[in-house]
Amino acid sequence: MLGLYELIRKFEIDNPYNTFPCPDVFSADYDTYAITVNLPNNVSNTEIRMYLYDTSGSAMTDTNYDSHSKILDSTTGATDSIEPSLSYWKAPFSNSGTEGSGGMLYVFNPYSSTLETTAMSQSINHHTGSSNFQYIRGTYRRRTVEQSTGFSLNRSVSPRTFEGIVTVYGIK
């Protein structure tokens, strides 16, 4: 994505968290954001879920999130994952890497009061004890028009802890 990337905030996840909040990063200053995630030591073989925050700082957990991923696995080949009507965006940064994962998510119009929020991602992960790598490309949509000021990341099952770095950029 071309443009000037301006650092908004860098979060270091240095203690194990179940849900990691990234509040107050979306505003009227930008229409497009880049979120990078580096998780070198995933501790469980589970996806990461992303919830958007409304203007009061609460997670929007209704079933208005759509997720579509194309997963290229080094051992099983390519698969599609289409999941409409979820209460979160499914696996924008990691599908199930146990030895590390990371990626970039571009988010469009999260603070708009007239447009839906959409996103696209690329991520990669590696499984412990095998040569299994996964490359994931995803598209995401929030079907309701509602301003978002931030987001949180959450593990799907126990143990739900993870550590790493989350960086948010505004793109001009």
N, C-alpha and C positions, 0 to 999 in steps of 0.2 A: 504494500500500500504506500503510495507516494504521498509526501507531505512532510511538514515539520512536526516531529514528535517532541512534545513538551512533557517532562516528568511531572506528574501530579503527586504520586505518593509511592513509596516503596515499603512493603510490609515484610518483615523477617519473622517467619514462623519458627521460633527457636525453642518453644515448648510444645509438647504434643497437645494438639487441639482436636476436639470432636468437630466443632463448627468454628471456622475462622472468619471473623467479620472484616469486611473492607468497606467501611462506611464513608460517606461524604466525598466520593471521588467523581461523581457525575454532576454536571452543572450546565447552565446555559452557555458557558464559554466555548464548548465544543459540541459538534454533532457526532464525531467519530472518536472512538477510544481503542487503544491497543492494550491488552492485558497479557503480560507474560507470566508464566508460572514455571518454576524450576523446583522439582521435588526429588532430590537425589536419594532420599532414603524412605521410600514408601514402606510402611510397615504392614500393610494388609493388601490382599489381592482383590481390591474393590474399586469401583468407579468413584470419581469425584462428582458431586452434584453442585450446581450453582443456582442460588436463589437471588433474585433481585430485591432490593429494598424500596419501599415506597417513600414518600417525602417525610413521613413521620419516623422513618428508620426501622420499620417493621418488615420482616420478610414477607413477600407476596407468595403465598403457598396454595393459591387456587389452581385449578387444572387448566390453565391457559398457556402453558408452555409446550412448544413442539420441538422435537429434536430429530435430526436425520444425520446419520453418520455412514461413511464409507470406511470400512476397516480393512487394511491390507496387512495380513498376518504372514510372517515368514514361513510358517509351517502349514497353515490351512488355506491360504489364499485370500481372496477378497470376499467380503460380505457386506450387505446393507443392513442398517438398523434404522427403522422408521418408527418413531414413538410419539404419536400425537397425544394431546390432552394430559400431559404430566403436570405435577406440581413443582417442577424444577427443570433446568436444562441438564440433560444427561451427558456426562463424560466429556465436557468441552476441553479438558486438559489431560485426562488419563482414563483409559478404559479399565486396565487391570494390572498395570506394571508393578512388580514387587521389588525391583532393584533400581528403580528410578524412572522418572517420567517428566515431561515438561511440554510446553507448547505456547502458542499465541492465539488469543481470541480477539477478533475485531468486533466491537459492539457499535451499532449504529442507532442513533436517536434515542438513547435511554432517558434523556431528560425532556423529550418532546411531549407536549400535551395534545398534539394533533396526529402524530405518526406512531405506528407500532414499532417496538424495539425488535431489531433483528441482529444476528451475529453470524460469524463464520470463524472456524478454527482449523488449526493444524497442530497435531501433537504426535509424540512418539513415546513408547515405553518399552521396557525390557523386563523379562521374567527371570527370577533367580534360578540358577541351576540348569538353564537351557540356553539354546541359541535363539529363542523365540523373541523376535522383535515385532512390534505393531506400529504402523503408521496410520493415523486416523485423521480424516477430513470431515468436518461437520458443518451443518447449517442449523440455525436456531431461530425461533420466532416466539415472541410473546404476543398472543392474539388480541389482547386488550390494549387500549391506549391509556397508559398511566405513567406519570413521571416517576423515574427511578433515580435515587441519589447514591446508590452503592449496591453492594452484593455481599454474599457470603459463600464460602466453600464448605462442603460437608461430605464425609465419607458415607457410603451407602450401608455398610454393615460393620459390626464390631470385629476386630478392634478398629475404632474409628479415628485413630490418631495419625497425624502426618506432620512433616516438618519441611521447610523450604523457604523460597522467596517468591513473593507476588509483587509485580511492578505494574503500575497503571500510568499510561501516557494518554494525553489528549493530542489529537492530530488536527493540525490546521492546514 
